[in-house]
């Protein structure tokens, strides 16, 4: 049986299809597209889902909580 766990990763490791924590929205977000905007501090990652309000933004130096599946 599979169990759901979470891991903390840099935003650069998030991929389309990942499920990440949207802490401001207090929910989980399925990533359907990713946008990266670079700047002198490293940049900002914007993750989008399917709905009009499905988005979460992280500084390149922050960590993202991603759901992962592990076999139990």
mmCIF file as Biopython writes it, N, C-alpha, C and O atoms, coordinates in Angstrom:
data_model
#
loop_
_atom_site.group_PDB
_atom_site.id
_atom_site.type_symbol
_atom_site.label_atom_id
_atom_site.label_alt_id
_atom_site.label_comp_id
_atom_site.label_asym_id
_atom_site.label_entity_id
_atom_site.label_seq_id
_atom_site.pdbx_PDB_ins_code
_atom_site.Cartn_x
_atom_site.Cartn_y
_atom_site.Cartn_z
_atom_site.occupancy
_atom_site.B_iso_or_equiv
_atom_site.auth_seq_id
_atom_site.auth_asym_id
_atom_site.pdbx_PDB_model_num
ATOM 1   N N  . UNK A ? 1  ? 0.839  -1.175 0.000   1.0 0.0 1  A 1 
ATOM 2   C CA . UNK A ? 1  ? 0.000  0.000  0.000   1.0 0.0 1  A 1 
ATOM 3   C C  . UNK A ? 1  ? 0.888  1.243  0.000   1.0 0.0 1  A 1 
ATOM 4   O O  . UNK A ? 1  ? 1.928  1.260  0.659   1.0 0.0 1  A 1 
ATOM 5   N N  . UNK A ? 2  ? 0.489  2.277  -0.729  1.0 0.0 2  A 1 
ATOM 6   C CA . UNK A ? 2  ? 1.269  3.509  -0.819  1.0 0.0 2  A 1 
ATOM 7   C C  . UNK A ? 2  ? 0.801  4.506  0.231   1.0 0.0 2  A 1 
ATOM 8   O O  . UNK A ? 2  ? -0.384 4.578  0.557   1.0 0.0 2  A 1 
ATOM 9   N N  . UNK A ? 3  ? 1.741  5.265  0.748   1.0 0.0 3  A 1 
ATOM 10  C CA . UNK A ? 3  ? 1.418  6.329  1.689   1.0 0.0 3  A 1 
ATOM 11  C C  . UNK A ? 3  ? 1.879  7.652  1.102   1.0 0.0 3  A 1 
ATOM 12  O O  . UNK A ? 3  ? 2.779  7.694  0.264   1.0 0.0 3  A 1 
ATOM 13  N N  . UNK A ? 4  ? 1.257  8.719  1.546   1.0 0.0 4  A 1 
ATOM 14  C CA . UNK A ? 4  ? 1.623  10.041 1.064   1.0 0.0 4  A 1 
ATOM 15  C C  . UNK A ? 4  ? 2.536  10.702 2.082   1.0 0.0 4  A 1 
ATOM 16  O O  . UNK A ? 4  ? 2.234  10.721 3.275   1.0 0.0 4  A 1 
ATOM 17  N N  . UNK A ? 5  ? 3.645  11.241 1.613   1.0 0.0 5  A 1 
ATOM 18  C CA . UNK A ? 5  ? 4.576  11.971 2.458   1.0 0.0 5  A 1 
ATOM 19  C C  . UNK A ? 5  ? 4.867  13.309 1.800   1.0 0.0 5  A 1 
ATOM 20  O O  . UNK A ? 5  ? 4.458  13.546 0.663   1.0 0.0 5  A 1 
ATOM 21  N N  . UNK A ? 6  ? 5.559  14.171 2.496   1.0 0.0 6  A 1 
ATOM 22  C CA . UNK A ? 6  ? 5.936  15.473 1.943   1.0 0.0 6  A 1 
ATOM 23  C C  . UNK A ? 6  ? 7.432  15.668 2.124   1.0 0.0 6  A 1 
ATOM 24  O O  . UNK A ? 6  ? 8.035  15.160 3.069   1.0 0.0 6  A 1 
ATOM 25  N N  . UNK A ? 7  ? 8.014  16.410 1.200   1.0 0.0 7  A 1 
ATOM 26  C CA . UNK A ? 7  ? 9.440  16.723 1.268   1.0 0.0 7  A 1 
ATOM 27  C C  . UNK A ? 7  ? 9.628  18.204 0.967   1.0 0.0 7  A 1 
ATOM 28  O O  . UNK A ? 7  ? 8.806  18.816 0.286   1.0 0.0 7  A 1 
ATOM 29  N N  . UNK A ? 8  ? 10.704 18.768 1.473   1.0 0.0 8  A 1 
ATOM 30  C CA . UNK A ? 8  ? 11.026 20.180 1.244   1.0 0.0 8  A 1 
ATOM 31  C C  . UNK A ? 8  ? 12.157 20.245 0.224   1.0 0.0 8  A 1 
ATOM 32  O O  . UNK A ? 8  ? 13.229 19.675 0.426   1.0 0.0 8  A 1 
ATOM 33  N N  . UNK A ? 9  ? 11.899 20.954 -0.881  1.0 0.0 9  A 1 
ATOM 34  C CA . UNK A ? 9  ? 12.846 21.004 -1.996  1.0 0.0 9  A 1 
ATOM 35  C C  . UNK A ? 9  ? 13.011 22.437 -2.486  1.0 0.0 9  A 1 
ATOM 36  O O  . UNK A ? 9  ? 12.161 23.281 -2.202  1.0 0.0 9  A 1 
ATOM 37  N N  . UNK A ? 10 ? 14.087 22.733 -3.217  1.0 0.0 10 A 1 
ATOM 38  C CA . UNK A ? 10 ? 14.214 24.048 -3.844  1.0 0.0 10 A 1 
ATOM 39  C C  . UNK A ? 10 ? 13.196 24.175 -4.980  1.0 0.0 10 A 1 
ATOM 40  O O  . UNK A ? 10 ? 12.842 23.169 -5.596  1.0 0.0 10 A 1 
ATOM 41  N N  . UNK A ? 11 ? 12.725 25.371 -5.265  1.0 0.0 11 A 1 
ATOM 42  C CA . UNK A ? 11 ? 11.731 25.544 -6.325  1.0 0.0 11 A 1 
ATOM 43  C C  . UNK A ? 11 ? 12.203 25.056 -7.690  1.0 0.0 11 A 1 
ATOM 44  O O  . UNK A ? 11 ? 11.379 24.669 -8.519  1.0 0.0 11 A 1 
ATOM 45  N N  . UNK A ? 12 ? 13.496 25.067 -7.939  1.0 0.0 12 A 1 
ATOM 46  C CA . UNK A ? 12 ? 14.021 24.613 -9.230  1.0 0.0 12 A 1 
ATOM 47  C C  . UNK A ? 12 ? 13.767 23.124 -9.472  1.0 0.0 12 A 1 
ATOM 48  O O  . UNK A ? 12 ? 13.831 22.671 -10.615 1.0 0.0 12 A 1 
ATOM 49  N N  . UNK A ? 13 ? 13.481 22.357 -8.420  1.0 0.0 13 A 1 
ATOM 50  C CA . UNK A ? 13 ? 13.245 20.919 -8.558  1.0 0.0 13 A 1 
ATOM 51  C C  . UNK A ? 13 ? 11.783 20.566 -8.803  1.0 0.0 13 A 1 
ATOM 52  O O  . UNK A ? 13 ? 11.472 19.404 -9.068  1.0 0.0 13 A 1 
ATOM 53  N N  . UNK A ? 14 ? 10.879 21.539 -8.720  1.0 0.0 14 A 1 
ATOM 54  C CA . UNK A ? 14 ? 9.458  21.287 -8.959  1.0 0.0 14 A 1 
ATOM 55  C C  . UNK A ? 14 ? 9.240  21.062 -10.453 1.0 0.0 14 A 1 
ATOM 56  O O  . UNK A ? 14 ? 9.802  21.774 -11.285 1.0 0.0 14 A 1 
ATOM 57  N N  . UNK A ? 15 ? 8.423  20.066 -10.783 1.0 0.0 15 A 1 
ATOM 58  C CA . UNK A ? 15 ? 8.129  19.742 -12.181 1.0 0.0 15 A 1 
ATOM 59  C C  . UNK A ? 15 ? 6.620  19.747 -12.415 1.0 0.0 15 A 1 
ATOM 60  O O  . UNK A ? 15 ? 5.832  19.637 -11.476 1.0 0.0 15 A 1 
ATOM 61  N N  . UNK A ? 16 ? 6.238  19.876 -13.668 1.0 0.0 16 A 1 
ATOM 62  C CA . UNK A ? 16 ? 4.833  19.802 -14.039 1.0 0.0 16 A 1 
ATOM 63  C C  . UNK A ? 16 ? 4.258  18.473 -13.560 1.0 0.0 16 A 1 
ATOM 64  O O  . UNK A ? 16 ? 4.867  17.420 -13.752 1.0 0.0 16 A 1 
ATOM 65  N N  . UNK A ? 17 ? 3.089  18.527 -12.938 1.0 0.0 17 A 1 
ATOM 66  C CA . UNK A ? 17 ? 2.457  17.335 -12.384 1.0 0.0 17 A 1 
ATOM 67  C C  . UNK A ? 17 ? 2.700  17.149 -10.904 1.0 0.0 17 A 1 
ATOM 68  O O  . UNK A ? 17 ? 1.992  16.378 -10.256 1.0 0.0 17 A 1 
ATOM 69  N N  . UNK A ? 18 ? 3.696  17.844 -10.348 1.0 0.0 18 A 1 
ATOM 70  C CA . UNK A ? 18 ? 3.949  17.771 -8.907  1.0 0.0 18 A 1 
ATOM 71  C C  . UNK A ? 18 ? 2.792  18.407 -8.144  1.0 0.0 18 A 1 
ATOM 72  O O  . UNK A ? 18 ? 2.100  19.283 -8.661  1.0 0.0 18 A 1 
ATOM 73  N N  . UNK A ? 19 ? 2.594  17.959 -6.916  1.0 0.0 19 A 1 
ATOM 74  C CA . UNK A ? 19 ? 1.602  18.543 -6.021  1.0 0.0 19 A 1 
ATOM 75  C C  . UNK A ? 19 ? 2.377  19.273 -4.935  1.0 0.0 19 A 1 
ATOM 76  O O  . UNK A ? 19 ? 3.125  18.658 -4.175  1.0 0.0 19 A 1 
ATOM 77  N N  . UNK A ? 20 ? 2.195  20.601 -4.865  1.0 0.0 20 A 1 
ATOM 78  C CA . UNK A ? 20 ? 2.950  21.414 -3.912  1.0 0.0 20 A 1 
ATOM 79  C C  . UNK A ? 20 ? 2.000  22.119 -2.950  1.0 0.0 20 A 1 
ATOM 80  O O  . UNK A ? 20 ? 0.817  22.293 -3.242  1.0 0.0 20 A 1 
ATOM 81  N N  . UNK A ? 21 ? 2.534  22.518 -1.806  1.0 0.0 21 A 1 
ATOM 82  C CA . UNK A ? 21 ? 1.746  23.240 -0.813  1.0 0.0 21 A 1 
ATOM 83  C C  . UNK A ? 21 ? 1.663  24.711 -1.189  1.0 0.0 21 A 1 
ATOM 84  O O  . UNK A ? 21 ? 2.677  25.369 -1.421  1.0 0.0 21 A 1 
ATOM 85  N N  . UNK A ? 22 ? 0.438  25.210 -1.243  1.0 0.0 22 A 1 
ATOM 86  C CA . UNK A ? 22 ? 0.181  26.641 -1.381  1.0 0.0 22 A 1 
ATOM 87  C C  . UNK A ? 22 ? -0.146 27.118 0.024   1.0 0.0 22 A 1 
ATOM 88  O O  . UNK A ? 22 ? -1.301 27.083 0.449   1.0 0.0 22 A 1 
ATOM 89  N N  . UNK A ? 23 ? 0.877  27.565 0.744   1.0 0.0 23 A 1 
ATOM 90  C CA . UNK A ? 23 ? 0.699  27.893 2.155   1.0 0.0 23 A 1 
ATOM 91  C C  . UNK A ? 23 ? -0.224 29.087 2.369   1.0 0.0 23 A 1 
ATOM 92  O O  . UNK A ? 23 ? -0.959 29.121 3.355   1.0 0.0 23 A 1 
ATOM 93  N N  . UNK A ? 24 ? -0.203 30.062 1.472   1.0 0.0 24 A 1 
ATOM 94  C CA . UNK A ? 24 ? -1.100 31.213 1.610   1.0 0.0 24 A 1 
ATOM 95  C C  . UNK A ? 24 ? -2.551 30.815 1.390   1.0 0.0 24 A 1 
ATOM 96  O O  . UNK A ? 24 ? -3.449 31.344 2.046   1.0 0.0 24 A 1 
ATOM 97  N N  . UNK A ? 25 ? -2.785 29.889 0.475   1.0 0.0 25 A 1 
ATOM 98  C CA . UNK A ? 25 ? -4.133 29.417 0.198   1.0 0.0 25 A 1 
ATOM 99  C C  . UNK A ? 25 ? -4.551 28.248 1.067   1.0 0.0 25 A 1 
ATOM 100 O O  . UNK A ? 25 ? -5.690 27.787 0.987   1.0 0.0 25 A 1 
ATOM 101 N N  . UNK A ? 26 ? -3.637 27.765 1.900   1.0 0.0 26 A 1 
ATOM 102 C CA . UNK A ? 26 ? -3.884 26.633 2.801   1.0 0.0 26 A 1 
ATOM 103 C C  . UNK A ? 26 ? -4.454 25.436 2.042   1.0 0.0 26 A 1 
ATOM 104 O O  . UNK A ? 26 ? -5.481 24.873 2.422   1.0 0.0 26 A 1 
ATOM 105 N N  . UNK A ? 27 ? -3.764 25.055 0.955   1.0 0.0 27 A 1 
ATOM 106 C CA . UNK A ? 27 ? -4.223 23.934 0.132   1.0 0.0 27 A 1 
ATOM 107 C C  . UNK A ? 27 ? -3.047 23.345 -0.639  1.0 0.0 27 A 1 
ATOM 108 O O  . UNK A ? 27 ? -1.925 23.845 -0.568  1.0 0.0 27 A 1 
ATOM 109 N N  . UNK A ? 28 ? -3.323 22.284 -1.366  1.0 0.0 28 A 1 
ATOM 110 C CA . UNK A ? 28 ? -2.346 21.660 -2.250  1.0 0.0 28 A 1 
ATOM 111 C C  . UNK A ? 28 ? -2.663 22.077 -3.673  1.0 0.0 28 A 1 
ATOM 112 O O  . UNK A ? 28 ? -3.831 22.217 -4.036  1.0 0.0 28 A 1 
ATOM 113 N N  . UNK A ? 29 ? -1.633 22.277 -4.481  1.0 0.0 29 A 1 
ATOM 114 C CA . UNK A ? 29 ? -1.771 22.757 -5.854  1.0 0.0 29 A 1 
ATOM 115 C C  . UNK A ? 29 ? -1.084 21.778 -6.803  1.0 0.0 29 A 1 
ATOM 116 O O  . UNK A ? 29 ? 0.085  21.443 -6.613  1.0 0.0 29 A 1 
ATOM 117 N N  . UNK A ? 30 ? -1.808 21.321 -7.822  1.0 0.0 30 A 1 
ATOM 118 C CA . UNK A ? 30 ? -1.217 20.474 -8.860  1.0 0.0 30 A 1 
ATOM 119 C C  . UNK A ? 30 ? -0.608 21.404 -9.905  1.0 0.0 30 A 1 
ATOM 120 O O  . UNK A ? 30 ? -1.320 22.196 -10.522 1.0 0.0 30 A 1 
ATOM 121 N N  . UNK A ? 31 ? 0.694  21.313 -10.104 1.0 0.0 31 A 1 
ATOM 122 C CA . UNK A ? 31 ? 1.411  22.216 -11.009 1.0 0.0 31 A 1 
ATOM 123 C C  . UNK A ? 31 ? 1.153  21.815 -12.463 1.0 0.0 31 A 1 
ATOM 124 O O  . UNK A ? 31 ? 1.444  20.690 -12.870 1.0 0.0 31 A 1 
ATOM 125 N N  . UNK A ? 32 ? 0.595  22.767 -13.249 1.0 0.0 32 A 1 
ATOM 126 C CA . UNK A ? 32 ? 0.371  22.519 -14.679 1.0 0.0 32 A 1 
ATOM 127 C C  . UNK A ? 32 ? 1.321  23.332 -15.545 1.0 0.0 32 A 1 
ATOM 128 O O  . UNK A ? 32 ? 1.562  22.983 -16.701 1.0 0.0 32 A 1 
ATOM 129 N N  . UNK A ? 33 ? 1.862  24.413 -14.995 1.0 0.0 33 A 1 
ATOM 130 C CA . UNK A ? 33 ? 2.880  25.181 -15.725 1.0 0.0 33 A 1 
ATOM 131 C C  . UNK A ? 33 ? 3.753  25.933 -14.735 1.0 0.0 33 A 1 
ATOM 132 O O  . UNK A ? 33 ? 3.359  26.199 -13.599 1.0 0.0 33 A 1 
ATOM 133 N N  . UNK A ? 34 ? 4.957  26.268 -15.200 1.0 0.0 34 A 1 
ATOM 134 C CA . UNK A ? 34 ? 5.954  26.926 -14.354 1.0 0.0 34 A 1 
ATOM 135 C C  . UNK A ? 34 ? 6.537  28.098 -15.120 1.0 0.0 34 A 1 
ATOM 136 O O  . UNK A ? 34 ? 6.838  27.996 -16.309 1.0 0.0 34 A 1 
ATOM 137 N N  . UNK A ? 35 ? 6.693  29.215 -14.417 1.0 0.0 35 A 1 
ATOM 138 C CA . UNK A ? 35 ? 7.344  30.383 -15.005 1.0 0.0 35 A 1 
ATOM 139 C C  . UNK A ? 35 ? 8.472  30.814 -14.067 1.0 0.0 35 A 1 
ATOM 140 O O  . UNK A ? 35 ? 8.288  30.856 -12.850 1.0 0.0 35 A 1 
ATOM 141 N N  . UNK A ? 36 ? 9.631  31.132 -14.630 1.0 0.0 36 A 1 
ATOM 142 C CA . UNK A ? 36 ? 10.773 31.594 -13.842 1.0 0.0 36 A 1 
ATOM 143 C C  . UNK A ? 36 ? 11.171 32.976 -14.331 1.0 0.0 36 A 1 
ATOM 144 O O  . UNK A ? 36 ? 11.339 33.195 -15.531 1.0 0.0 36 A 1 
ATOM 145 N N  . UNK A ? 37 ? 11.321 33.900 -13.403 1.0 0.0 37 A 1 
ATOM 146 C CA . UNK A ? 37 ? 11.771 35.253 -13.722 1.0 0.0 37 A 1 
ATOM 147 C C  . UNK A ? 37 ? 13.068 35.470 -12.963 1.0 0.0 37 A 1 
ATOM 148 O O  . UNK A ? 37 ? 13.078 35.451 -11.732 1.0 0.0 37 A 1 
ATOM 149 N N  . UNK A ? 38 ? 14.173 35.679 -13.692 1.0 0.0 38 A 1 
ATOM 150 C CA . UNK A ? 38 ? 15.468 35.847 -13.033 1.0 0.0 38 A 1 
ATOM 151 C C  . UNK A ? 38 ? 15.674 37.297 -12.625 1.0 0.0 38 A 1 
ATOM 152 O O  . UNK A ? 38 ? 15.154 38.224 -13.246 1.0 0.0 38 A 1 
ATOM 153 N N  . UNK A ? 39 ? 16.449 37.459 -11.563 1.0 0.0 39 A 1 
ATOM 154 C CA . UNK A ? 39 ? 16.852 38.785 -11.100 1.0 0.0 39 A 1 
ATOM 155 C C  . UNK A ? 39 ? 18.197 38.653 -10.391 1.0 0.0 39 A 1 
ATOM 156 O O  . UNK A ? 39 ? 18.759 37.560 -10.321 1.0 0.0 39 A 1 
ATOM 157 N N  . UNK A ? 40 ? 18.705 39.745 -9.873  1.0 0.0 40 A 1 
ATOM 158 C CA . UNK A ? 40 ? 20.025 39.751 -9.236  1.0 0.0 40 A 1 
ATOM 159 C C  . UNK A ? 40 ? 20.090 38.843 -8.009  1.0 0.0 40 A 1 
ATOM 160 O O  . UNK A ? 40 ? 21.171 38.389 -7.633  1.0 0.0 40 A 1 
ATOM 161 N N  . UNK A ? 41 ? 18.943 38.574 -7.382  1.0 0.0 41 A 1 
ATOM 162 C CA . UNK A ? 41 ? 18.905 37.732 -6.185  1.0 0.0 41 A 1 
ATOM 163 C C  . UNK A ? 41 ? 18.663 36.263 -6.496  1.0 0.0 41 A 1 
ATOM 164 O O  . UNK A ? 41 ? 18.543 35.459 -5.572  1.0 0.0 41 A 1 
ATOM 165 N N  . UNK A ? 42 ? 18.588 35.897 -7.750  1.0 0.0 42 A 1 
ATOM 166 C CA . UNK A ? 42 ? 18.383 34.494 -8.107  1.0 0.0 42 A 1 
ATOM 167 C C  . UNK A ? 42 ? 17.096 34.244 -8.857  1.0 0.0 42 A 1 
ATOM 168 O O  . UNK A ? 42 ? 17.042 33.350 -9.701  1.0 0.0 42 A 1 
ATOM 169 N N  . UNK A ? 43 ? 16.062 35.006 -8.574  1.0 0.0 43 A 1 
ATOM 170 C CA . UNK A ? 43 ? 14.829 34.869 -9.331  1.0 0.0 43 A 1 
ATOM 171 C C  . UNK A ? 43 ? 13.632 34.434 -8.518  1.0 0.0 43 A 1 
ATOM 172 O O  . UNK A ? 43 ? 13.715 34.192 -7.314  1.0 0.0 43 A 1 
ATOM 173 N N  . UNK A ? 44 ? 12.509 34.341 -9.224  1.0 0.0 44 A 1 
ATOM 174 C CA . UNK A ? 44 ? 11.231 33.978 -8.632  1.0 0.0 44 A 1 
ATOM 175 C C  . UNK A ? 44 ? 10.597 32.889 -9.493  1.0 0.0 44 A 1 
ATOM 176 O O  . UNK A ? 44 ? 10.609 32.973 -10.721 1.0 0.0 44 A 1 
ATOM 177 N N  . UNK A ? 45 ? 10.048 31.874 -8.846  1.0 0.0 45 A 1 
ATOM 178 C CA . UNK A ? 45 ? 9.347  30.794 -9.531  1.0 0.0 45 A 1 
ATOM 179 C C  . UNK A ? 45 ? 7.850  30.965 -9.296  1.0 0.0 45 A 1 
ATOM 180 O O  . UNK A ? 45 ? 7.408  31.119 -8.157  1.0 0.0 45 A 1 
ATOM 181 N N  . UNK A ? 46 ? 7.074  30.938 -10.375 1.0 0.0 46 A 1 
ATOM 182 C CA . UNK A ? 46 ? 5.621  31.001 -10.294 1.0 0.0 46 A 1 
ATOM 183 C C  . UNK A ? 46 ? 5.070  29.672 -10.787 1.0 0.0 46 A 1 
ATOM 184 O O  . UNK A ? 46 ? 5.364  29.242 -11.903 1.0 0.0 46 A 1 
ATOM 185 N N  . UNK A ? 47 ? 4.272  29.027 -9.952  1.0 0.0 47 A 1 
ATOM 186 C CA . UNK A ? 47 ? 3.675  27.736 -10.285 1.0 0.0 47 A 1 
ATOM 187 C C  . UNK A ? 47 ? 2.178  27.934 -10.463 1.0 0.0 47 A 1 
ATOM 188 O O  . UNK A ? 47 ? 1.529  28.576 -9.637  1.0 0.0 47 A 1 
ATOM 189 N N  . UNK A ? 48 ? 1.628  27.382 -11.544 1.0 0.0 48 A 1 
ATOM 190 C CA . UNK A ? 48 ? 0.226  27.565 -11.881 1.0 0.0 48 A 1 
ATOM 191 C C  . UNK A ? 48 ? -0.486 26.223 -11.943 1.0 0.0 48 A 1 
ATOM 192 O O  . UNK A ? 48 ? 0.088  25.211 -12.343 1.0 0.0 48 A 1 
ATOM 193 N N  . UNK A ? 49 ? -1.768 26.241 -11.531 1.0 0.0 49 A 1 
ATOM 194 C CA . UNK A ? 49 ? -2.643 25.077 -11.653 1.0 0.0 49 A 1 
ATOM 195 C C  . UNK A ? 49 ? -3.650 25.324 -12.760 1.0 0.0 49 A 1 
ATOM 196 O O  . UNK A ? 49 ? -3.391 26.101 -13.679 1.0 0.0 49 A 1 
ATOM 197 N N  . UNK A ? 50 ? -4.798 24.665 -12.677 1.0 0.0 50 A 1 
ATOM 198 C CA . UNK A ? 50 ? -5.792 24.766 -13.743 1.0 0.0 50 A 1 
ATOM 199 C C  . UNK A ? 50 ? -6.794 25.892 -13.553 1.0 0.0 50 A 1 
ATOM 200 O O  . UNK A ? 50 ? -7.385 26.348 -14.532 1.0 0.0 50 A 1 
ATOM 201 N N  . UNK A ? 51 ? -7.004 26.350 -12.340 1.0 0.0 51 A 1 
ATOM 202 C CA . UNK A ? 51 ? -8.001 27.385 -12.080 1.0 0.0 51 A 1 
ATOM 203 C C  . UNK A ? 51 ? -7.424 28.782 -12.119 1.0 0.0 51 A 1 
ATOM 204 O O  . UNK A ? 51 ? -6.206 28.955 -12.098 1.0 0.0 51 A 1 
ATOM 205 N N  . UNK A ? 52 ? -8.295 29.789 -12.176 1.0 0.0 52 A 1 
ATOM 206 C CA . UNK A ? 52 ? -7.829 31.178 -12.251 1.0 0.0 52 A 1 
ATOM 207 C C  . UNK A ? 52 ? -7.071 31.643 -11.006 1.0 0.0 52 A 1 
ATOM 208 O O  . UNK A ? 52 ? -6.252 32.558 -11.088 1.0 0.0 52 A 1 
ATOM 209 N N  . UNK A ? 53 ? -7.335 31.027 -9.868  1.0 0.0 53 A 1 
ATOM 210 C CA . UNK A ? 53 ? -6.645 31.394 -8.634  1.0 0.0 53 A 1 
ATOM 211 C C  . UNK A ? 53 ? -5.598 30.366 -8.230  1.0 0.0 53 A 1 
ATOM 212 O O  . UNK A ? 53 ? -5.061 30.430 -7.124  1.0 0.0 53 A 1 
ATOM 213 N N  . UNK A ? 54 ? -5.307 29.427 -9.107  1.0 0.0 54 A 1 
ATOM 214 C CA . UNK A ? 54 ? -4.337 28.372 -8.811  1.0 0.0 54 A 1 
ATOM 215 C C  . UNK A ? 54 ? -2.936 28.828 -9.178  1.0 0.0 54 A 1 
ATOM 216 O O  . UNK A ? 54 ? -2.450 28.569 -10.278 1.0 0.0 54 A 1 
ATOM 217 N N  . UNK A ? 55 ? -2.293 29.513 -8.238  1.0 0.0 55 A 1 
ATOM 218 C CA . UNK A ? 55 ? -0.917 29.944 -8.455  1.0 0.0 55 A 1 
ATOM 219 C C  . UNK A ? 55 ? -0.230 30.122 -7.101  1.0 0.0 55 A 1 
ATOM 220 O O  . UNK A ? 55 ? -0.853 30.471 -6.098  1.0 0.0 55 A 1 
ATOM 221 N N  . UNK A ? 56 ? 1.062  29.869 -7.117  1.0 0.0 56 A 1 
ATOM 222 C CA . UNK A ? 56 ? 1.890  30.058 -5.925  1.0 0.0 56 A 1 
ATOM 223 C C  . UNK A ? 56 ? 3.252  30.547 -6.398  1.0 0.0 56 A 1 
ATOM 224 O O  . UNK A ? 56 ? 3.772  30.073 -7.408  1.0 0.0 56 A 1 
ATOM 225 N N  . UNK A ? 57 ? 3.825  31.492 -5.668  1.0 0.0 57 A 1 
ATOM 226 C CA . UNK A ? 57 ? 5.095  32.101 -6.058  1.0 0.0 57 A 1 
ATOM 227 C C  . UNK A ? 57 ? 6.113  31.906 -4.942  1.0 0.0 57 A 1 
ATOM 228 O O  . UNK A ? 57 ? 5.807  32.088 -3.764  1.0 0.0 57 A 1 
ATOM 229 N N  . UNK A ? 58 ? 7.326  31.533 -5.334  1.0 0.0 58 A 1 
ATOM 230 C CA . UNK A ? 58 ? 8.402  31.303 -4.378  1.0 0.0 58 A 1 
ATOM 231 C C  . UNK A ? 58 ? 9.673  31.978 -4.857  1.0 0.0 58 A 1 
ATOM 232 O O  . UNK A ? 58 ? 9.999  31.941 -6.043  1.0 0.0 58 A 1 
ATOM 233 N N  . UNK A ? 59 ? 10.388 32.593 -3.932  1.0 0.0 59 A 1 
ATOM 234 C CA . UNK A ? 59 ? 11.719 33.117 -4.220  1.0 0.0 59 A 1 
ATOM 235 C C  . UNK A ? 59 ? 12.644 31.922 -4.454  1.0 0.0 59 A 1 
ATOM 236 O O  . UNK A ? 59 ? 12.432 30.853 -3.882  1.0 0.0 59 A 1 
ATOM 237 N N  . UNK A ? 60 ? 13.651 32.096 -5.280  1.0 0.0 60 A 1 
ATOM 238 C CA . UNK A ? 60 ? 14.571 30.998 -5.601  1.0 0.0 60 A 1 
ATOM 239 C C  . UNK A ? 60 ? 15.273 30.439 -4.362  1.0 0.0 60 A 1 
ATOM 240 O O  . UNK A ? 60 ? 15.745 29.302 -4.391  1.0 0.0 60 A 1 
ATOM 241 N N  . UNK A ? 61 ? 15.352 31.206 -3.282  1.0 0.0 61 A 1 
ATOM 242 C CA . UNK A ? 61 ? 16.045 30.772 -2.070  1.0 0.0 61 A 1 
ATOM 243 C C  . UNK A ? 61 ? 15.112 30.121 -1.048  1.0 0.0 61 A 1 
ATOM 244 O O  . UNK A ? 61 ? 15.578 29.630 -0.020  1.0 0.0 61 A 1 
ATOM 245 N N  . UNK A ? 62 ? 13.803 30.110 -1.315  1.0 0.0 62 A 1 
ATOM 246 C CA . UNK A ? 62 ? 12.841 29.477 -0.416  1.0 0.0 62 A 1 
ATOM 247 C C  . UNK A ? 62 ? 12.787 27.974 -0.687  1.0 0.0 62 A 1 
ATOM 248 O O  . UNK A ? 62 ? 13.341 27.485 -1.672  1.0 0.0 62 A 1 
ATOM 249 N N  . UNK A ? 63 ? 12.111 27.254 0.202   1.0 0.0 63 A 1 
ATOM 250 C CA . UNK A ? 63 ? 11.857 25.841 -0.060  1.0 0.0 63 A 1 
ATOM 251 C C  . UNK A ? 63 ? 10.373 25.652 -0.351  1.0 0.0 63 A 1 
ATOM 252 O O  . UNK A ? 63 ? 9.524  26.413 0.114   1.0 0.0 63 A 1 
ATOM 253 N N  . UNK A ? 64 ? 10.089 24.624 -1.125  1.0 0.0 64 A 1 
ATOM 254 C CA . UNK A ? 64 ? 8.725  24.278 -1.501  1.0 0.0 64 A 1 
ATOM 255 C C  . UNK A ? 64 ? 8.400  22.928 -0.873  1.0 0.0 64 A 1 
ATOM 256 O O  . UNK A ? 64 ? 9.229  22.018 -0.893  1.0 0.0 64 A 1 
ATOM 257 N N  . UNK A ? 65 ? 7.205  22.794 -0.319  1.0 0.0 65 A 1 
ATOM 258 C CA . UNK A ? 65 ? 6.766  21.507 0.201   1.0 0.0 65 A 1 
ATOM 259 C C  . UNK A ? 65 ? 6.060  20.771 -0.929  1.0 0.0 65 A 1 
ATOM 260 O O  . UNK A ? 65 ? 5.062  21.248 -1.470  1.0 0.0 65 A 1 
ATOM 261 N N  . UNK A ? 66 ? 6.592  19.603 -1.278  1.0 0.0 66 A 1 
ATOM 262 C CA . UNK A ? 66 ? 6.034  18.803 -2.371  1.0 0.0 66 A 1 
ATOM 263 C C  . UNK A ? 66 ? 5.571  17.462 -1.827  1.0 0.0 66 A 1 
ATOM 264 O O  . UNK A ? 66 ? 6.276  16.812 -1.054  1.0 0.0 66 A 1 
ATOM 265 N N  . UNK A ? 67 ? 4.377  17.056 -2.239  1.0 0.0 67 A 1 
ATOM 266 C CA . UNK A ? 67 ? 3.898  15.721 -1.883  1.0 0.0 67 A 1 
ATOM 267 C C  . UNK A ? 67 ? 4.682  14.696 -2.678  1.0 0.0 67 A 1 
ATOM 268 O O  . UNK A ? 67 ? 4.962  14.891 -3.861  1.0 0.0 67 A 1 
ATOM 269 N N  . UNK A ? 68 ? 5.028  13.623 -2.031  1.0 0.0 68 A 1 
ATOM 270 C CA . UNK A ? 68 ? 5.688  12.519 -2.726  1.0 0.0 68 A 1 
ATOM 271 C C  . UNK A ? 68 ? 4.987  11.233 -2.333  1.0 0.0 68 A 1 
ATOM 272 O O  . UNK A ? 68 ? 4.356  11.156 -1.279  1.0 0.0 68 A 1 
ATOM 273 N N  . UNK A ? 69 ? 5.101  10.234 -3.176  1.0 0.0 69 A 1 
ATOM 274 C CA . UNK A ? 69 ? 4.487  8.935  -2.898  1.0 0.0 69 A 1 
ATOM 275 C C  . UNK A ? 69 ? 5.596  7.953  -2.528  1.0 0.0 69 A 1 
ATOM 276 O O  . UNK A ? 69 ? 6.611  7.856  -3.218  1.0 0.0 69 A 1 
ATOM 277 N N  . UNK A ? 70 ? 5.391  7.238  -1.448  1.0 0.0 70 A 1 
ATOM 278 C CA . UNK A ? 70 ? 6.366  6.231  -1.014  1.0 0.0 70 A 1 
ATOM 279 C C  . UNK A ? 70 ? 5.620  4.929  -0.752  1.0 0.0 70 A 1 
ATOM 280 O O  . UNK A ? 70 ? 4.485  4.946  -0.277  1.0 0.0 70 A 1 
ATOM 281 N N  . UNK A ? 71 ? 6.230  3.845  -1.048  1.0 0.0 71 A 1 
ATOM 282 C CA . UNK A ? 71 ? 5.608  2.546  -0.771  1.0 0.0 71 A 1 
ATOM 283 C C  . UNK A ? 71 ? 5.746  2.212  0.700   1.0 0.0 71 A 1 
ATOM 284 O O  . UNK A ? 71 ? 6.815  2.362  1.291   1.0 0.0 71 A 1 
ATOM 285 N N  . UNK A ? 72 ? 4.664  1.762  1.274   1.0 0.0 72 A 1 
ATOM 286 C CA . UNK A ? 72 ? 4.677  1.391  2.691   1.0 0.0 72 A 1 
ATOM 287 C C  . UNK A ? 72 ? 4.808  -0.105 2.844   1.0 0.0 72 A 1 
ATOM 288 O O  . UNK A ? 72 ? 4.837  -0.611 3.965   1.0 0.0 72 A 1 
#
